[in-house]
Amino acid sequence: MLKNSLCILITMTGIYSAAALFGCLHILKWRGLRMGLLGGLLLLAAVWAGHISLASLASLAPLYFLLLWTVPYMWCRGHARTKEEREMSRIKGEFLTGSAAAALFLLLSHSPWGGTGIVVVLESILLVWTMSAALAYIIYFFTYGNLFQAEDMLPVLLTNVKEIKSYLDGQIKKSLLFSAVAGFLVLVLAGVALVWVDRDAASNGWTAQSLIVTLISVAIMIKYAMNCFPLREIRLARKSIREMKKARTVHADNLAHRFKAELTGKPDGNIFLIIGESANRDHMKAFNPDYPYETTPWQSSVKSAPGFFFFTKAYACFTQTAQTISRMITGMNQYNHQSSEYLVSLIDVAKAAGYKTWWCTNQKDYDHLSGYIMQTADHVVEVPAPTGDDAQLLDVMDKIPEEGYHFVVLHIMGSHLRYGDRVPTGFPVIPGDNKRISEYDTSIAYTDDILRRMWEKAEKKLHASVIMYVSDHSEDMKYTHGTGHFTFDMTRIPLWIYLSPSYREKYKDRADALGRHEECVFTNDLIFDTLCGLMHVSSYANTDTLDLSDPAYGLSWEEALTMHGKIHVAEDVQ
């Protein structure tokens, strides 16, 4: 028993020494020590109940498993950005689940069924599963420099296999992926070998104590497994999806009993909202004159033209598409704390104002609030090959009748990963500082050409009175976009608004207000308020002081927020 206790003590000491080596010195405080104490006691109980000697190779497999399961999470926690994220109590789920699984390993391998194939296979599957989770977690950390968050799981659950593959090809370095997979295979094979090597050894029989400790181990695993990666992140992401689905269920009742629109003007031509993808205004010559490459020749040429208003201090309210667009097209923003039970969308407002509504998209229909709102439009048009050429949306625009009044959303693919896939063969390449930047800048230039053609068609053929272009979020050339490693490069977005001559003449106060506010800070969750103003619709869902086209607009640098209110825009050094 003394040898067994010493072996477990050495294992726990090794884990804690590794944690201290990784910089997690606070693990030596009571909140960190008690996890090891509980885990050690559970392993000791398994050894006692099963009359197990830890001298055999089969007994080493569970301890090996515990090390592999625990150390990667400790390493990532120890190198996290904030003190709060480095708190060891945050891996309580992983640690206790790993300890319980190791105890269960021990008992099963020395049970009457320990040498049977089914037990060995189950143990091997458990080992592969846990190592796969640890591998994914640590690859994400090496890629983004921070911990995997529940917000990062949401787009994983909402996207398709093709988009995931595109992301992996564009973001994860092949050398890192190859090294990680190779190391993973070596570690797993070593673990499986330990599991199988002693599978024919004689068992110690099964005691009442063994059954009790087994049940306790299973209970602990069930209790804490949902607090382990990736189940914890999946659970939280699904909670967010459920909340969005709840908003759908109350939407019809809200429109019937709460939403009352007051029209302060009449439709004056068609209104177009062009939603971009991953466009960084710092890479756009029209917004950043110091940029060395002309990536936006058309936008640069019209920047000073009558009717165009370019806003150089616009920011995204979040760094992922689904969460951002859900705020852009509804009355919910970072400043009004509006409940989803009072949900009102731009589609609702446009219908109330007398427009036929269109949602034309070159992106996947996300199973999120934005996807639901898209389906409420009078006409929903998805291009035949999503993620393909944005020029397909120009053909979609030909389906819009020239007569009547229309509110049209055009959701383009823009500069989505992989950047090179967004540009047709033969389009002039922007040199850039490296291949990645070159492909990104070329996609920006191609979007500029798409915007030119969309504007020409909307203004000359479809009698547009308002055309707005805004990106969902921006792009960091190292970390792309997401919550794993936030940078303001992910939030600096382009925004411009075009007003027709007749609109400017009829609503001069709106045009003058836009001109005065071109240098004001803005976040794209206020697109709803601004378009409500431009459509002359007033309701409880929009606020004059958050509307760029209203003289009362008053968002200040100190008030402006991003990441759904967690970060102040004023922290941006630019």
MIROSE-297515 format. One record per residue (C-alpha): residue in one letter; x, y, z. Coordinates in steps of 0.02 Angstrom, whole numbers, plus 50000, padded with zeros to 5 digits. Each point is the difference from the previous one (the first is absolute). Example, Ala and Ser with C-alpha at 12.3 -4.5 7.8 and 13.67 -1.06 7.14 Angstrom:
a506154977550390/s500695017249967/
//
This chain:
m500005000050000/l501445011450040/k500754997449827/n498325003749920/s499785015850101/l501765005349956/c499664997149815/i498415010550004/l500915013550099/i501385000349869/t498695001549860/m499115014550084/t501665008350042/g500504998349817/i498395008249943/y500175014450123/s501855002349962/a499585001249815/a498655012950039/a501245010250104/l501274998749859/f498685006949881/g499815015350109/c498464994350096/l500775003250172/h498295004250074/i499564981649981/l500934997650164/k498645010050087/w498594990550084/r498765001449854/g501274991649889/l500664987450127/r498294993450046/m499724993949821/g501584989450012/l499514994050173/l498284994349942/g500724991949844/g501364991250099/l498774993550129/l498894993349861/l501464990649921/l500544993550171/a498224993950032/a500024990649834/v501674991950043/w499364995050172/a498314993649942/g500714989649859/h501544993850094/i501035006849857/s501875001049986/l500655014649898/a501554990249954/s499264992649840/l499985008149828/a498104998849996/s499945010750157/l501105013249921/a498765003149858/p498735009450109/l501355011150074/y500685003249826/f498245004649945/l499805012250145/l501635008949955/l499535001749816/w498265006050044/t500535012950130/v501665007549946/p499445008049831/y498605009750086/m501175005450139/w501285006049874/c498715010249904/r499305007450161/g501735004550060/h500345009849840/a498305008549987/r499925018949983/t499115005050159/k500194995350183/e498194994550005/e500264988049855/r501564992850084/e498984994950154/m500244981350021/s498284997450076/r499345002849823/i500634982849948/k499164991550147/g498864990949879/e501454993249896/f501034995250153/l498644990950097/t499304991749844/g501754994149957/s500294993550177/a498334990850000/a500364992549829/a501734994450059/a499224991750153/l498724991549888/f501444994549887/l500874991950147/l498454990850061/l499494993949827/s501744993849953/h500074989750160/s498214994049997/p499434982649943/w499675008149829/g501665009149992/g500754988549873/t498494999749885/g500055008949834/i498485011050033/v500775007950157/v501665002949913/v499135007649850/l498975011550112/e501565005650090/s500875003349834/i498515010149935/l500005010550159/l501855003149981/v499835005449817/w498515011350039/t500855009250141/m501615002049903/s499045006549848/a499195013450109/a501675004850077/l500795000849826/a498635011549932/y500145011250153/i501875002149991/i500035002649810/y498725014050022/f501085007650136/f501584999549893/t499045007849854/y499135014250093/g501035001950159/n498494998350112/l498734987850070/f498564992749901/q498385009050047/a498184995349986/e499795014149873/d501244990849888/m498954984350007/l498455009049934/p500605002249820/v500654982050004/l498244993950040/l499225011649872/t501154997449852/n500224985849875/v501424987849966/k500585009649846/e500205016250097/i500924991150142/k501214992349875/s500265017049919/y500385007550170/l501244986350047/d500895001449833/g500125018850015/q500415002350184/i500874984750077/k501804998149946/k500264983249918/s501654997750091/l499155002850168/l498574988449955/f501184986449938/s501095001050156/a498504999950115/v499194985249914/a501644990449997/g500295003150185/f498204995650035/l500164983349911/v501604995650093/l499215003950169/v498394990949961/l500904984649933/a501064999750157/g498445001050108/v499084986749901/a501544988950012/l499995001950190/v498154995550002/w500234984549891/v501684993750062/d499344992150160/r498234996049946/d500234981350032/a500635002150177/a499034991850140/s498735011250084/n499735002450185/g498154996350000/w498615012250036/t499575006250175/a498625010550074/q501275013750029/s500494999249816/l498185002349949/i499775014850118/v501565009149939/t499524996249819/l498295007850026/i500795015150085/s501225002149854/v498604998849872/a498965012750099/i501455012350006/m500304997949813/i498175003349962/k499975015150116/y501565008549932/a500084994049820/m498845014149942/n501255012350074/c501404993349891/f500575005749828/p499164998449875/l498364995150085/r500035015850107/e500195011349848/i498694990249901/r498785001450145/l500235018950015/a499905002549811/r498414989849989/k499285010650141/s500305015449892/i499164991449852/r498504995450108/e499845018150055/m499995005449819/k498694987049958/k498965006450147/a500085017349922/r499254992649843/t498514993050093/v499555016750079/h500305010049841/a498274997749924/d499145004350163/n501125015150019/l499545006549827/a498164997250034/h499895008150172/r501525011150033/f500775006849840/k499195016149937/a500875009649862/e499775018649975/l500415005949824/t500755017449991/g500294999549812/k499554990649841/p501074987749901/d501155008949881/g500764986749889/n500784983550049/i501174996850146/f501504988349989/l501024993050145/i501604991449942/i500764989550140/g501854996849973/e501074986250073/s501665001650094/a500435016949922/n501355009750093/r499915018749964/d501875001550037/h500314990049840/m498855011249898/k500785015349918/a498355009250003/f499994999250191/n501874999750031/p500895011849878/d501704994750068/y499764981949945/p501364996349870/y498864990849877/e498465006249909/t498774986750052/t498425010349977/p500145010049838/w498135002349979/q499645004650181/s501485012049998/s499305008349843/v498265002850074/k500515004250178/s499825018649967/a498574998549875/p498305007950043/g498894988250098/f501394989050071/f500415000150185/f501514990250061/f500134996250186/t501814997250050/k499744995150182/a498774985749987/y500224984350105/a499204982950007/c498994995750155/f500714982349998/t501304989849906/q498924986049930/t498705000849862/a498444992350078/q500105009750163/t500405016349910/i498644999549868/s498714995250131/r500345016950081/m500175009749838/i498274995649937/t499035000650164/g499635013150132/m501134991150124/n501675008950023/q501365002550130/y499225015750071/n498134997250020/h500024982650081/q498394995949907/s499264983050040/s499804987449860/e498154999350049/y499835017049918/l500904994549842/v499775011249849/s501004997849840/l500395010949850/i498874988749899/d498555004350118/v500385018549988/a500154999849811/k498334991049982/a499195012750117/a500715013949891/g499214992849843/y501474990949920/k500074982849924/t501444991350086/w501414989849922/w501414990150078/c501284994749870/t501504990550066/n501614991649947/q500234992650173/k499344985250097/d498335002150087/y500594999650181/d498874991550124/h500075015750104/l498945015550023/s500645007549837/g499514984249906/y498245000950070/i499795018449958/m500624996649825/q498564987849976/t498715013350049/a500365010149843/d498724999949859/h501324993249881/v501494989450052/v501294996449865/e501554989450031/v501284998749860/p500214982849924/a501754997350069/p500225008350170/t501795005750039/g500245002549813/d500215015849897/d499075015250069/a499645005049821/q498574987550007/l499055012650107/l500025012149853/d498944987549905/v498854998750151/m499755018949996/d499274998049824/k498534990650079/i499465015550100/p498585009249911/e500335017949946/e498285005350058/g499465001350181/y501015003050156/h501274987250060/f501134997550150/v501434988849946/v501364991450103/l501504993849900/h501114988850106/i501664997249912/m501444988050035/g501275014049987/s501664995350080/h499514984250092/l501344986950026/r500764993849886/y500315017049922/g500644993349834/d498404990349972/r498975016149997/v500835006649842/p499714993149825/t501454994649893/g500785014249902/f499565014150120/p501515011550026/v501034995050152/i500475012750134/p501854996650042/g499885001550191/d501414997250125/n499774981149996/k498894986849919/r498675000850136/i499855019049993/s500084999849811/e498514988149990/y499055010050131/d500315016849915/t499524992549832/s498354994350074/i499735017750065/a500345006849824/y498784987549925/t498675005050126/d500295018049948/d499594995149821/i498444990550058/l499445015350099/r500235010949847/r498914988749894/m498694998250138/w499935018850022/e499825003049812/k498604987349985/a499095006150157/e500175018549961/k499715000049812/k498784985649976/l499144997050167/h499715018150054/a500974998850162/s499765014250123/v501144992650135/i501474988049980/m501004994850152/y501564989250006/v500654993450165/s501044984950049/d499464987550133/h501725000550082/s501815002949950/e501514988649983/d501674998150087/m501374993849884/k500684988150133/y498504994950105/t498625002849868/h498455003150107/g499174992250151/t500085000950189/g501534989450031/h501255014349982/f499105016649984/t500815014649909/f499225016149940/d500534995249824/m498514988250009/t498805014550029/r500565014549888/i498714999149862/p499525010349847/l498355009249993/w499325011549866/i498265006249956/y499395006749834/l498465011349984/s499225003849832/p499805018149942/s498114999250025/y500204993050176/r501275013550047/e498835013449934/k498464993250087/y500854995850166/k501395012750010/d500104998750190/r500444981549986/a501365003249872/d500745014450101/a500034989150157/l500944986249910/g501285012749940/r500285006850175/h500224982650072/e501284992949877/e501395001550129/c498954993750147/v500274983050079/f498714986949953/t499674981550034/n499074989249875/d498664994250123/l499295017549967/i499664996249816/f498224996150053/d499735017250078/t500815008949852/l498974991049868/c498425002950101/g500405018449992/l500344999549813/m498354990649974/h499105012850111/v499334986950121/s499875003350185/s499624986950134/y500574994150171/a501364989949913/n501055014549933/t500805015050084/d500345016949920/t501655002450094/l500664983849924/d499515004549821/l501405007249891/s498725008849891/d499205009150146/p500685016950058/a499874993350179/y501274985949972/g501155000150150/l501024984050024/s501665005250076/w501694991450005/e499794996950185/e498314991549972/a500424989949843/l500164981350032/t500454984049910/m499974981350038/h498205001850057/g500435013250129/k501564991850074/i501315011549922/h500045019049982/v500425006049824/a501005014250080/e501324986950045/d500464999149815/v501685008849989/q499555006749828/
//
